[in-house]
Amino acid sequence: MCHAGLVLLLYQAFPARAEALRLLAFGDSLIAGYGLARSEGFAPRLEEALKARGRDVRVINGGVSGDTTAGGLARLGWALAESPEAALVELGANDMLRGLSPEEAERNLGMILSRFKEKNIPVLLIGMKASANFGTDYAVRFDSLYPRLAKQYGVALYPFFLDGVALNPTLNQEDGLHPNAMGVQEIVRRILPFVEGVLARAKAGRS
């Protein structure tokens, strides 16, 4: 048998392993892993949890500490250059902490979701909630923008990134804003079924 024939036979017997599905975690310091060792951040912990469930996924850490929705929109092109097949979008907390307009945050997030939609990339939109000290009117305007966007753009919604972790001192760093390593583990545990849902859509899009 010639060399080329042998190579073909081996290729057919041992087909190339499918590439890991690329999941972009796009957000601010909560995604970036502020104040944590690199291995303790949200992206590596999520990838670890997915692999433990037999899912071949590479989680791309697209978090930038301090980022607002405007900052995320401005750097979206760089993130899309990673060729993600699915995405988590977590932005808005810094808009809220700076008292920026919820309507502006909604416009920016809408443009971000529109770009993902143009590229047929399934998205899990991750919501935030306004702090009580901003008042009822601001909280209603801010909190409502996430379900409204999810409905408008037809994306899945995880209502609150810090669900089960916010205001719990044992799960947060000293600043009371960022989860510690245990807090990240709790976030990953709670959000995992929602992430698996968006990954299923991405996997279906491969075929």
TAUR-V987137 format. One record per pair of residues at least 12 apart in sequence whose ideal C-beta (glycine too) atoms are under 7 Angstrom apart, sorted by the first residue. I is the first residue (numbers start at 1). J is the second residue. If there is no record, write none. Layout:
i = <I,I>
j = <J,J>
This chain:
i = <20,20,20,21,21,21,21,21,21,21,22,22,22,22,22,22,23,23,23,23,23,23,23,24,24,24,24,24,24,25,25,25,25,25,25,25,25,25,26,26,26,26,26,26,27,27,27,27,27,28,28,28,28,28,28,28,28,28,29,29,29,29,30,30,30,30,30,31,31,31,31,31,32,32,32,32,33,34,34,35,35,36,36,40,40,41,41,42,42,42,43,43,45,45,45,46,46,46,47,49,49,55,57,60,60,62,66,67,67,68,68,68,69,69,69,69,69,69,70,72,72,73,73,73,76,76,80,84,85,85,86,86,86,86,86,87,87,87,88,88,88,89,89,89,89,89,90,90,91,92,92,92,93,96,96,96,96,96,99,102,102,102,102,105,106,106,109,110,113,113,113,113,117,120,122,122,122,123,123,124,124,124,124,124,124,125,125,125,125,125,125,126,126,127,127,127,127,127,128,128,129,129,130,130,146,156,156,156,158,158,161,163,164,164,165,165,165,165,170,171,171>
j = <56,57,58,56,57,85,86,199,202,203,58,60,82,83,84,85,57,58,59,60,84,86,199,60,62,79,82,84,87,42,43,46,59,60,61,62,63,88,62,72,79,87,88,89,62,63,89,90,91,63,64,65,66,67,90,91,93,94,63,65,66,178,42,90,93,161,178,43,61,62,63,90,61,63,64,65,63,65,178,173,178,181,184,181,184,61,184,184,187,188,59,61,184,185,188,59,188,195,59,188,192,199,199,82,84,79,94,91,94,94,95,100,91,92,95,105,108,109,108,91,112,108,111,112,112,115,119,121,121,202,121,122,198,199,202,116,121,123,124,126,195,112,113,123,125,126,126,161,109,105,109,128,128,128,130,131,134,142,134,138,141,142,145,145,145,149,149,149,125,149,153,155,153,205,198,201,202,155,198,155,156,158,194,195,198,146,149,150,155,156,157,158,161,146,157,158,159,160,160,161,143,160,142,143,159,194,197,198,191,194,187,190,186,190,179,183,186,187,182,183,186>
